[in-house]
Amino acid sequence: MSITPAINPSKNDSEPPAGGLTASLNLGTGFRPAAAGFAGVADAVQTLQTVSLDIAAIKVAIGTWADVPASRRRNWASAFATAERIIRRVEAERPPPAGIDCWSCNYLNTVLWVKPPAFHGLNNSNFTNIISALRQILIRLGHHADAGPRRNVLAPEWSALHAALPTHERRIGIVRFLRFLTLAVIEPDAVTAELLERFETWLRTETLTENIPAIIRRTASNWLWARQNVPGWPEVELRRPRMRDHYTVPIEQMPTIFQADVENFLKGLKGTDRSNPFRNEAVIRAATGNGIGNAQSFRRSRAVSPETIVYRRMQIRAAVAALIDTGIPRESFTGLRDLVTPPERPKAILQFHLDRLKIRLGTLPDHPEGWEPTSTHVAGISGLLRIIAVYHARLPEDEIMTILDLRAAVRPPAQGEMNESVARKLRALNNPDVTAALLYLPESWISRLPELGLDPYRAALQAMYAVALEIALAVPLRRRNLIGLHCDRHLVRDRQTGRVTGLDIPAAATKTRRRGIVWEFSPRLTGMIDRFEREFLPILAGANNRFLFPGLDGKPREKGEFANELAKRVEQEIGVDFNLRLVRHLTAYRILKRQPGAYELVSRVLGHASSKTTMQYYCGLEMIFAVREAARLLELDRVESRPSLARAVAAQQRLRSRRRQTPTSPVAPSREPQR
């Protein structure tokens, strides 16, 4: 069965203009002309222009600005052309929504910083200059607020308070907010709590600004410090806007009886409750929708990992939020059974998240009319509802079958090969120049430390990411195992020298919990880890923290933050998309390239539970090699057929020469009678 999203936004009578680079420009959006001092700001904020321009018109406009030196106009035109190229490359992978103004700050902020400068063939300095020139162009076009570097002229009241901040970092951390207050003509005694949220909207829609959430956090932090330490600073407490789309409800905000039922359910998942219903064979048969099946044909559930427990808790929160959004009061929840009965509730939960997904994705050009999105996240929630219905609530078989039908409707198609997005990133990573840069990047990071002049902590961080990348390239570990490496439990050392020679991760610590990971390190990696432990690890690790990549409170680094920072650093160097998952794919690619069909070997190296999983995911890689082999055979056939081609060409030339030498036959006289 299918689920039709409830949200069906009505369309306007007139079709909006197409998005992307051909979209028209409405200069009425956030026009802020330059104002001389504070006196003219109020008038400037109220000034609006509305002129429709396309890309060609913008280029013509740049050439007509006679008050700007010709050399600067040429630089601006070049920067504009480069920005256009950046947008085209990003939109090639992620088409813009229909009707978007591609030169609005709101849209530019979503595309300019998606890829690192190296992805577009630029270094950081060149990219910064391009953004600066683009700001100047948009300011003159009325598409950007009169704010930014070297334009932060403050009102006298704010200038005095700003000068009272004791350090350069404090002044830099809050100057944009004070410039916003200046442009909006808001004096210190008129500041209100919601202005920080208005500031966030202003940054996003009327300025070109990277990492706006970080700026908001820094602004809130510096404002709080100034309230406590600078005399005369406004006493109002700023409220930070939502930093992300919160669509879950914390379990702690639910009734106590509901919280207890959730903990009981998660306890059963952990495997600590030996009397839990997961061991009931009749319930297992009901869960499959096959009441006459043999109990031996159904696999018993096993205890799940701590990561899965966290994920299931988040799914419960998401399901609760969906029902609360439909108007069900949270005080009425008495247990997890309320998520799956009556039968309309599971459908309402899945419908809510499908609608959110459809709004976020929009209508993509490659999708046919009537296409309904789904995702592994929505499918995961449906799987949770099935578990609750079968094992926890023990619903009747007809209600279980309804949930199974819903689950089948929202599950994405089974993956038979690597998806195109990952394959595209892998092809870019497998470029010979990019691969060479990646393979030698850890060594380069370490060797460049003396010339960078970093403080000890930042140098230790760079060394840590270099070691992590080298280990990931040598041993295709999953993210959890890589970041959770323990110096005593997982690293194998030489008994005489104490140097690390390899790693030994028990099967219980792996994802499948079937095979341990035993790996011998190369001399290069051994030397790198040895130096890291001697020179840099003591700077990063607290007391009694024996993790190779130490975090806080005796724990390893936070997985998501560590992986994202490593990916960001690598992308800035090699100029293509990168993540730790791609390193595993690259390992499989290299093996299959040299040994086609060696799926069992790839399965062992990557730690898959079955080689069938490996074949399903990586069989598409052999298509790349097959295409290359077909091209090679085509060229070989051409070489072998050259003698035949020469004979055929000679025969054609002889035939044409004979035709030219043959005299033309006279025309026979007509037999029609003369009249």
ABEGO torsion letter per residue (X at the ends): XBBBBABBBBBBABBBBBBEAABBBBAABGBBBBBBEAAAAAAAAABBBBBBBBAAAAAAAAAABAABBAAAAAAAAAAAAAAAAAAAAAAAABBBBBGBBAABAAAAAAAAAABBAAAAGBBAAAAAAAAAAAAAAAAAAGABBBBEBGABBBBAAAAAAAAABABAAAAAAAAAAAAAAAAAGBBAAABBAAAAAAAAAAAAAABBBBGAAAAAAAAAAAAAAAAAABBGBBABBBBBBBABBBABBBAAABBAAAAAAAAAAAAAAAGABAABAAABAAAAAAAAGBAABBAAABBBBBBBBAAAAAAAAAAAAAAAAAAAAAGBBAAABAEAAAAAOBAAAAAAAAAAAAAAAAAAAEBBAABBBGBBBBBAAAAAAAAAAAAAAAAAAGBBAAAAAAAAAAAAAABBBBBABBBAAAAAAAAAAABAAAAAAAAAAAAAAAAAAAAAGBBAAAAAAAAAAAAAAAAAAABBBBAAAAAABBAAAABBBBAAAGBBAEBBBBAAABAAGABBBBBBBBAAAAAAAAAAAAAAAAAABBBGBABABBBBGGBBBBAAAAAAAAAAAAAAAAGBBBBAAAAAAAAAAAAAAABBGBAAAAAAAAGBABAAAAAAAAAAAAAAAAAAAAAAAAAAAAAAAAAAAAAAAAAAAAAAAAAAABBBBBBBBBABBBX
